[in-house]
Amino acid sequence: MKKELLTMSSPAYAEFLHFLRSNNVTENNIRIKLAGYACSGPRFGLTVDTKKDGDLETTIQDLTFYVEEELYNEFEGFQILATEENLGQGMVLRPNKVQESTGCTTCEGC
């Protein structure tokens, strides 16, 4: 059974929408993308975008999110957690499938 493309609670939605509007982002079409890898694993980014061929799409209230199908398949979807759900450490975007980190090979002191 496939997991949902993206999940977020009502508090996460409210915090995310506040974040968008406080940064003067008025668009409601958001892409989840791989931003690269760091010592602790993959990093993801969010950007305003339009749907492209090969994208999966989900809508949460009035926000539409796009993810490339390959990215979804690799990480089995995503979740956005509010600050309170992330133990007070700020809002976060996490993959559903967490891959084992093999350690850092690019930076010193890891």
C-alpha positions in Angstrom: 0.0 0.0 0.0 1.4 3.4 -1.0 1.8 6.1 1.6 0.3 9.5 1.2 2.4 12.0 -0.9 2.4 14.5 2.0 0.8 14.7 5.4 0.6 17.7 7.7 -1.5 18.4 10.8 -3.7 21.5 11.3 -1.1 23.2 13.4 1.6 22.4 10.7 -0.7 23.8 8.0 -1.3 27.0 10.0 2.4 27.5 10.7 3.4 26.7 7.1 0.8 29.2 5.7 1.9 31.8 8.2 5.5 31.2 7.1 4.6 31.7 3.4 2.5 34.8 3.9 5.1 36.4 6.3 7.6 36.0 3.5 5.3 37.6 1.0 4.7 34.3 -0.8 1.1 34.5 -2.2 1.3 31.5 -4.5 -0.2 28.2 -3.3 1.6 25.8 -5.6 4.7 24.4 -3.8 7.3 21.9 -5.0 9.1 19.5 -2.7 12.6 18.9 -4.1 15.8 17.3 -3.1 18.3 20.0 -2.2 21.3 17.8 -1.7 22.9 15.6 0.9 24.6 16.5 4.1 26.2 14.6 7.0 22.9 13.7 8.4 21.4 12.6 5.1 19.2 14.2 2.4 18.0 17.8 2.6 14.8 18.9 1.0 13.7 22.3 -0.3 10.4 23.9 -1.0 9.8 26.3 -3.9 6.9 27.9 -5.7 6.4 26.1 -9.0 3.9 24.6 -11.5 3.1 21.0 -12.2 5.5 19.2 -14.6 5.3 15.9 -16.5 6.1 13.1 -14.1 4.9 15.0 -11.0 2.6 13.6 -8.4 0.2 16.1 -6.8 -1.7 16.5 -3.6 -3.8 19.3 -2.1 -4.1 20.1 1.6 -6.8 22.7 2.1 -5.8 25.5 -0.4 -2.1 24.5 -0.8 -1.1 22.2 -3.7 2.2 20.3 -3.5 4.1 18.7 -6.3 6.8 16.0 -6.1 8.6 14.2 -8.8 7.4 10.6 -8.9 11.0 9.2 -8.6 11.5 11.3 -5.4 8.3 10.0 -3.9 9.3 6.4 -4.7 12.7 6.9 -3.1 11.4 8.5 0.1 7.8 7.1 0.3 6.3 10.5 0.7 6.8 13.4 3.1 5.5 15.1 6.3 5.6 18.6 7.4 5.7 18.9 11.2 4.9 22.1 13.2 7.3 23.4 15.7 5.3 21.8 18.6 5.4 18.4 16.8 9.2 18.7 16.3 10.0 19.1 20.0 10.2 22.9 19.7 13.0 22.8 17.1 11.1 24.6 14.4 8.9 23.5 11.5 10.5 20.7 9.5 9.9 18.7 6.2 10.8 15.0 6.7 10.7 12.0 4.4 8.6 9.1 5.4 11.5 6.7 4.6 14.6 7.6 6.4 17.8 6.2 4.9 20.7 5.1 6.9 23.5 7.7 6.9 26.8 6.3 5.9 28.6 9.2 7.6 30.2 12.3 6.2 32.7 12.0 3.4 32.8 15.6 2.4 33.3 17.8 5.5 35.9 17.7 8.2 35.1 17.0 11.8 32.0 14.9 11.4 
